[in-house]
Amino acid sequence: MIRNSHEVDAVIWDDTPGGNVEHVEEHDLTTDDVDHVLESFESHGISRSSGRPCVFGRVPDGRRVVVIYEEVDDDTVLPVTAYEIDEL
């Protein structure tokens, strides 16, 4: 699990149909939004629905989002999806 944003050196994006780019865009987010959260997240945890690691943060326009990802290796992640969440 990523503990701080300095641990992510590479993000894998798959722009084929059904890939993670499509999953992110379905939630009105961009890959740049997700990269921003991965670089500057506020907290981390585990997704209740999938059991995958996740991070919480804000995209540049201020929306609070969660990014759910898989760890490929020590410094590479594969975002699975990301979506806007309610304020706490």
VMD Tcl script that builds the backbone (N, CA, C; Angstrom):
set m [mol new atoms 264]
animate dup $m
set s [atomselect $m all]
$s set {name element resname resid chain x y z} {
  {N N MET 1 A 0.841 -1.178 0.000}
  {CA C MET 1 A 0.000 0.000 0.000}
  {C C MET 1 A 0.889 1.245 0.000}
  {N N ILE 2 A 0.490 2.224 -0.780}
  {CA C ILE 2 A 1.219 3.484 -0.834}
  {C C ILE 2 A 1.001 4.215 0.493}
  {N N ARG 3 A 2.065 4.618 1.129}
  {CA C ARG 3 A 1.950 5.351 2.398}
  {C C ARG 3 A 2.167 6.849 2.196}
  {N N ASN 4 A 2.951 7.215 1.166}
  {CA C ASN 4 A 3.118 8.637 0.845}
  {C C ASN 4 A 3.301 8.771 -0.659}
  {N N SER 5 A 3.032 9.944 -1.162}
  {CA C SER 5 A 2.996 10.157 -2.604}
  {C C SER 5 A 4.356 9.992 -3.265}
  {N N HIS 6 A 5.423 10.039 -2.509}
  {CA C HIS 6 A 6.757 9.902 -3.090}
  {C C HIS 6 A 7.085 8.467 -3.462}
  {N N GLU 7 A 6.215 7.535 -3.094}
  {CA C GLU 7 A 6.454 6.125 -3.380}
  {C C GLU 7 A 6.020 5.723 -4.786}
  {N N VAL 8 A 5.267 6.565 -5.491}
  {CA C VAL 8 A 4.762 6.217 -6.816}
  {C C VAL 8 A 5.666 6.828 -7.882}
  {N N ASP 9 A 6.386 5.967 -8.595}
  {CA C ASP 9 A 7.249 6.429 -9.673}
  {C C ASP 9 A 6.606 6.233 -11.035}
  {N N ALA 10 A 5.709 5.251 -11.148}
  {CA C ALA 10 A 5.101 4.952 -12.439}
  {C C ALA 10 A 3.634 4.572 -12.265}
  {N N VAL 11 A 2.824 5.031 -13.209}
  {CA C VAL 11 A 1.403 4.715 -13.237}
  {C C VAL 11 A 1.119 4.071 -14.597}
  {N N ILE 12 A 0.468 2.929 -14.585}
  {CA C ILE 12 A 0.155 2.227 -15.819}
  {C C ILE 12 A -1.257 2.594 -16.268}
  {N N TRP 13 A -1.349 3.107 -17.491}
  {CA C TRP 13 A -2.641 3.463 -18.083}
  {C C TRP 13 A -2.917 2.574 -19.278}
  {N N ASP 14 A -4.127 2.047 -19.363}
  {CA C ASP 14 A -4.561 1.173 -20.454}
  {C C ASP 14 A -5.715 1.863 -21.162}
  {N N ASP 15 A -5.457 2.372 -22.381}
  {CA C ASP 15 A -6.509 3.100 -23.097}
  {C C ASP 15 A -7.281 2.229 -24.086}
  {N N THR 16 A -7.139 0.906 -23.975}
  {CA C THR 16 A -7.941 0.026 -24.817}
  {C C THR 16 A -9.367 -0.029 -24.268}
  {N N PRO 17 A -10.344 -0.415 -25.101}
  {CA C PRO 17 A -11.726 -0.507 -24.606}
  {C C PRO 17 A -11.810 -1.387 -23.356}
  {N N GLY 18 A -12.471 -0.878 -22.329}
  {CA C GLY 18 A -12.595 -1.586 -21.062}
  {C C GLY 18 A -11.417 -1.406 -20.133}
  {N N GLY 19 A -10.404 -0.636 -20.563}
  {CA C GLY 19 A -9.229 -0.406 -19.733}
  {C C GLY 19 A -9.485 0.617 -18.642}
  {N N ASN 20 A -8.450 0.883 -17.861}
  {CA C ASN 20 A -8.629 1.778 -16.715}
  {C C ASN 20 A -8.881 3.234 -17.118}
  {N N VAL 21 A -8.418 3.647 -18.289}
  {CA C VAL 21 A -8.713 5.009 -18.749}
  {C C VAL 21 A -10.224 5.164 -18.910}
  {N N GLU 22 A -10.854 4.190 -19.530}
  {CA C GLU 22 A -12.302 4.223 -19.717}
  {C C GLU 22 A -13.040 4.239 -18.379}
  {N N HIS 23 A -12.581 3.428 -17.425}
  {CA C HIS 23 A -13.240 3.382 -16.110}
  {C C HIS 23 A -13.170 4.743 -15.414}
  {N N VAL 24 A -12.045 5.406 -15.514}
  {CA C VAL 24 A -11.875 6.724 -14.894}
  {C C VAL 24 A -12.768 7.749 -15.594}
  {N N GLU 25 A -12.761 7.744 -16.918}
  {CA C GLU 25 A -13.548 8.724 -17.678}
  {C C GLU 25 A -15.042 8.541 -17.473}
  {N N GLU 26 A -15.488 7.320 -17.176}
  {CA C GLU 26 A -16.908 7.074 -16.890}
  {C C GLU 26 A -17.382 7.847 -15.666}
  {N N HIS 27 A -16.441 8.266 -14.822}
  {CA C HIS 27 A -16.774 8.995 -13.595}
  {C C HIS 27 A -16.414 10.473 -13.695}
  {N N ASP 28 A -16.334 10.974 -14.936}
  {CA C ASP 28 A -16.070 12.393 -15.197}
  {C C ASP 28 A -14.728 12.845 -14.633}
  {N N LEU 29 A -13.733 11.951 -14.715}
  {CA C LEU 29 A -12.374 12.268 -14.302}
  {C C LEU 29 A -11.433 11.979 -15.462}
  {N N THR 30 A -10.227 12.524 -15.383}
  {CA C THR 30 A -9.213 12.279 -16.400}
  {C C THR 30 A -8.034 11.545 -15.775}
  {N N THR 31 A -7.159 11.042 -16.628}
  {CA C THR 31 A -5.947 10.420 -16.105}
  {C C THR 31 A -5.092 11.455 -15.379}
  {N N ASP 32 A -5.109 12.695 -15.844}
  {CA C ASP 32 A -4.373 13.761 -15.140}
  {C C ASP 32 A -4.931 13.973 -13.742}
  {N N ASP 33 A -6.274 13.902 -13.591}
  {CA C ASP 33 A -6.882 14.024 -12.264}
  {C C ASP 33 A -6.363 12.931 -11.338}
  {N N VAL 34 A -6.355 11.708 -11.836}
  {CA C VAL 34 A -5.906 10.570 -11.022}
  {C C VAL 34 A -4.426 10.709 -10.686}
  {N N ASP 35 A -3.617 11.079 -11.674}
  {CA C ASP 35 A -2.193 11.296 -11.407}
  {C C ASP 35 A -2.000 12.346 -10.324}
  {N N HIS 36 A -2.796 13.413 -10.368}
  {CA C HIS 36 A -2.704 14.486 -9.366}
  {C C HIS 36 A -2.985 13.936 -7.965}
  {N N VAL 37 A -4.035 13.127 -7.834}
  {CA C VAL 37 A -4.363 12.556 -6.522}
  {C C VAL 37 A -3.260 11.607 -6.057}
  {N N LEU 38 A -2.738 10.801 -6.957}
  {CA C LEU 38 A -1.656 9.890 -6.576}
  {C C LEU 38 A -0.412 10.646 -6.125}
  {N N GLU 39 A -0.194 11.834 -6.674}
  {CA C GLU 39 A 0.976 12.642 -6.311}
  {C C GLU 39 A 0.759 13.461 -5.038}
  {N N SER 40 A -0.503 13.675 -4.645}
  {CA C SER 40 A -0.755 14.595 -3.514}
  {C C SER 40 A -1.945 14.153 -2.662}
  {N N PHE 41 A -2.088 12.866 -2.439}
  {CA C PHE 41 A -3.262 12.391 -1.692}
  {C C PHE 41 A -3.209 12.795 -0.223}
  {N N GLU 42 A -4.408 12.813 0.373}
  {CA C GLU 42 A -4.564 13.222 1.771}
  {C C GLU 42 A -4.515 12.037 2.732}
  {N N SER 43 A -5.024 10.880 2.295}
  {CA C SER 43 A -5.029 9.697 3.154}
  {C C SER 43 A -5.109 8.444 2.287}
  {N N HIS 44 A -4.896 7.298 2.904}
  {CA C HIS 44 A -4.934 6.026 2.187}
  {C C HIS 44 A -5.744 5.031 2.982}
  {N N GLY 45 A -6.140 3.958 2.328}
  {CA C GLY 45 A -6.929 2.939 3.006}
  {C C GLY 45 A -7.121 1.734 2.114}
  {N N ILE 46 A -8.164 0.964 2.428}
  {CA C ILE 46 A -8.525 -0.225 1.670}
  {C C ILE 46 A -9.986 -0.066 1.248}
  {N N SER 47 A -10.259 -0.338 -0.026}
  {CA C SER 47 A -11.633 -0.271 -0.531}
  {C C SER 47 A -12.497 -1.315 0.168}
  {N N ARG 48 A -13.644 -0.898 0.673}
  {CA C ARG 48 A -14.547 -1.835 1.336}
  {C C ARG 48 A -15.154 -2.828 0.353}
  {N N SER 49 A -15.373 -2.392 -0.890}
  {CA C SER 49 A -16.046 -3.270 -1.850}
  {C C SER 49 A -15.091 -4.247 -2.538}
  {N N SER 50 A -13.866 -3.815 -2.834}
  {CA C SER 50 A -12.953 -4.686 -3.587}
  {C C SER 50 A -11.798 -5.244 -2.755}
  {N N GLY 51 A -11.508 -4.615 -1.620}
  {CA C GLY 51 A -10.363 -5.033 -0.814}
  {C C GLY 51 A -9.031 -4.539 -1.360}
  {N N ARG 52 A -9.086 -3.713 -2.415}
  {CA C ARG 52 A -7.856 -3.162 -2.996}
  {C C ARG 52 A -7.432 -1.908 -2.230}
  {N N PRO 53 A -6.148 -1.569 -2.318}
  {CA C PRO 53 A -5.702 -0.323 -1.697}
  {C C PRO 53 A -6.297 0.879 -2.427}
  {N N CYS 54 A -6.433 1.984 -1.709}
  {CA C CYS 54 A -6.969 3.202 -2.301}
  {C C CYS 54 A -6.373 4.422 -1.613}
  {N N VAL 55 A -6.462 5.550 -2.303}
  {CA C VAL 55 A -6.047 6.832 -1.738}
  {C C VAL 55 A -7.169 7.836 -1.952}
  {N N PHE 56 A -7.226 8.819 -1.059}
  {CA C PHE 56 A -8.236 9.870 -1.102}
  {C C PHE 56 A -7.542 11.209 -1.282}
  {N N GLY 57 A -8.098 12.041 -2.126}
  {CA C GLY 57 A -7.510 13.359 -2.339}
  {C C GLY 57 A -8.427 14.235 -3.161}
  {N N ARG 58 A -7.882 15.366 -3.577}
  {CA C ARG 58 A -8.655 16.335 -4.358}
  {C C ARG 58 A -8.023 16.516 -5.728}
  {N N VAL 59 A -8.908 16.607 -6.720}
  {CA C VAL 59 A -8.446 16.936 -8.069}
  {C C VAL 59 A -8.308 18.451 -8.147}
  {N N PRO 60 A -7.641 18.987 -9.172}
  {CA C PRO 60 A -7.396 20.436 -9.225}
  {C C PRO 60 A -8.646 21.316 -9.115}
  {N N ASP 61 A -9.816 20.812 -9.554}
  {CA C ASP 61 A -11.021 21.647 -9.446}
  {C C ASP 61 A -11.678 21.563 -8.072}
  {N N GLY 62 A -11.058 20.827 -7.133}
  {CA C GLY 62 A -11.531 20.790 -5.753}
  {C C GLY 62 A -12.383 19.600 -5.385}
  {N N ARG 63 A -12.821 18.813 -6.357}
  {CA C ARG 63 A -13.633 17.641 -6.022}
  {C C ARG 63 A -12.790 16.635 -5.244}
  {N N ARG 64 A -13.429 16.009 -4.263}
  {CA C ARG 64 A -12.764 14.973 -3.463}
  {C C ARG 64 A -13.026 13.633 -4.143}
  {N N VAL 65 A -11.955 12.877 -4.384}
  {CA C VAL 65 A -12.093 11.601 -5.082}
  {C C VAL 65 A -11.320 10.504 -4.362}
  {N N VAL 66 A -11.691 9.275 -4.693}
  {CA C VAL 66 A -10.950 8.101 -4.253}
  {C C VAL 66 A -10.385 7.436 -5.501}
  {N N VAL 67 A -9.146 6.997 -5.407}
  {CA C VAL 67 A -8.497 6.243 -6.480}
  {C C VAL 67 A -8.218 4.843 -5.941}
  {N N ILE 68 A -8.788 3.853 -6.597}
  {CA C ILE 68 A -8.577 2.467 -6.215}
  {C C ILE 68 A -7.570 1.887 -7.197}
  {N N TYR 69 A -6.584 1.187 -6.693}
  {CA C TYR 69 A -5.481 0.758 -7.547}
  {C C TYR 69 A -4.973 -0.630 -7.152}
  {N N GLU 70 A -4.154 -1.188 -8.042}
  {CA C GLU 70 A -3.412 -2.410 -7.753}
  {C C GLU 70 A -1.938 -2.049 -7.725}
  {N N GLU 71 A -1.197 -2.640 -6.821}
  {CA C GLU 71 A 0.247 -2.445 -6.777}
  {C C GLU 71 A 0.906 -3.438 -7.724}
  {N N VAL 72 A 1.640 -2.927 -8.691}
  {CA C VAL 72 A 2.342 -3.786 -9.647}
  {C C VAL 72 A 3.687 -4.203 -9.071}
  {N N ASP 73 A 4.390 -3.243 -8.496}
  {CA C ASP 73 A 5.624 -3.505 -7.765}
  {C C ASP 73 A 5.791 -2.393 -6.743}
  {N N ASP 74 A 6.958 -2.280 -6.159}
  {CA C ASP 74 A 7.153 -1.337 -5.055}
  {C C ASP 74 A 6.882 0.123 -5.405}
  {N N ASP 75 A 7.036 0.504 -6.668}
  {CA C ASP 75 A 6.841 1.909 -7.014}
  {C C ASP 75 A 5.970 2.128 -8.250}
  {N N THR 76 A 5.208 1.097 -8.650}
  {CA C THR 76 A 4.335 1.192 -9.820}
  {C C THR 76 A 2.920 0.789 -9.436}
  {N N VAL 77 A 1.949 1.591 -9.860}
  {CA C VAL 77 A 0.549 1.277 -9.588}
  {C C VAL 77 A -0.245 1.238 -10.879}
  {N N LEU 78 A -1.326 0.478 -10.841}
  {CA C LEU 78 A -2.290 0.390 -11.925}
  {C C LEU 78 A -3.627 0.841 -11.360}
  {N N PRO 79 A -4.051 2.083 -11.657}
  {CA C PRO 79 A -5.361 2.521 -11.183}
  {C C PRO 79 A -6.452 1.620 -11.768}
  {N N VAL 80 A -7.359 1.184 -10.934}
  {CA C VAL 80 A -8.477 0.354 -11.385}
  {C C VAL 80 A -9.656 1.252 -11.728}
  {N N THR 81 A -9.951 2.181 -10.852}
  {CA C THR 81 A -11.008 3.153 -11.076}
  {C C THR 81 A -10.799 4.331 -10.138}
  {N N ALA 82 A -11.569 5.365 -10.362}
  {CA C ALA 82 A -11.562 6.544 -9.488}
  {C C ALA 82 A -12.921 7.208 -9.625}
  {N N TYR 83 A -13.393 7.798 -8.537}
  {CA C TYR 83 A -14.693 8.462 -8.598}
  {C C TYR 83 A -14.807 9.474 -7.479}
  {N N GLU 84 A -15.734 10.405 -7.680}
  {CA C GLU 84 A -15.977 11.459 -6.712}
  {C C GLU 84 A -16.684 10.885 -5.486}
  {N N ILE 85 A -16.332 11.399 -4.316}
  {CA C ILE 85 A -16.971 10.971 -3.075}
  {C C ILE 85 A -17.495 12.194 -2.332}
  {N N ASP 86 A -18.432 11.948 -1.441}
  {CA C ASP 86 A -19.000 13.023 -0.641}
  {C C ASP 86 A -17.984 13.544 0.364}
  {N N GLU 87 A -18.141 14.790 0.721}
  {CA C GLU 87 A -17.329 15.370 1.784}
  {C C GLU 87 A -17.673 14.682 3.096}
  {N N LEU 88 A -16.698 14.568 3.948}
  {CA C LEU 88 A -16.938 13.968 5.280}
  {C C LEU 88 A -17.400 15.005 6.251}
}
mol reanalyze $m
mol bondsrecalc $m
mol representation Tube
mol addrep $m
